[in-house]
């Protein structure tokens, strides 16, 4: 009866480890997807981002390898669970905690990357006005106006009476009234906040996986101690006979 209970406990512990690693792999895939989406979005409007802040694209690039390493770690964690080697699981936990620190740092950096918002707004306004006044920036201007549902650098009056089609609402003659400089500022702020928050929230998966793995290590050590005591008692009884 006791051995049956031990076997049941072992199945539950292993199941918990496998499920946490499965979730960890999903988090890795989510981070890779998030990184690719934001990287593409930023690269499309990179010419409208001030040179002083063009490293905003670095954070999406960084979370792609972070997500990849999480998938590799999830596989390694499952291997450690199958082999029941304590050293492997301990190494896995250490790397997982380091990964958590790195991911947390990237998330915090994303949220506070803009620093002083007024300074960023000033540089953004200068860059945006230059883009809107350049004849070569028409394609980018159309993209910004269509995506952000805005019109002109400081509103529709910027274009006088020559309103571009990208200022018009879909299937309508109505014009977007928002200033593109304000909408771009809010868009970048929103992107950074969402990116940072999601990265930080997803980093909790590493903590959960570490805690579950620590329980697994504790379980393995208890099993080893129990087996050692059993062998010792068995040897002692044999000696008496």
Buried (B, 14 or more C-beta within 10 A) or exposed (E): EEEEEBEEEBEEBBEBBBEBBEBBBBBBBBBBEBBBEBBEBBEEBEBBBBEEBEEBBBBBBBBBEBBBBBBEBBEBBBBBBEEBEBEBBBEBBEBBBEBBEBBBBBBEBBBEBBEEEEEBBEBBBEBBBEBBEEEEBEEBBBBBBBBBBBBBBBBBEBBEEEBBEBBBEEEEEEBBEBBBBBBBBEBBBEBBBBBBEBBBEBBEBBEBBBEBBEEBBEBBEEBEEEEEEEEEEEEEEEEEE
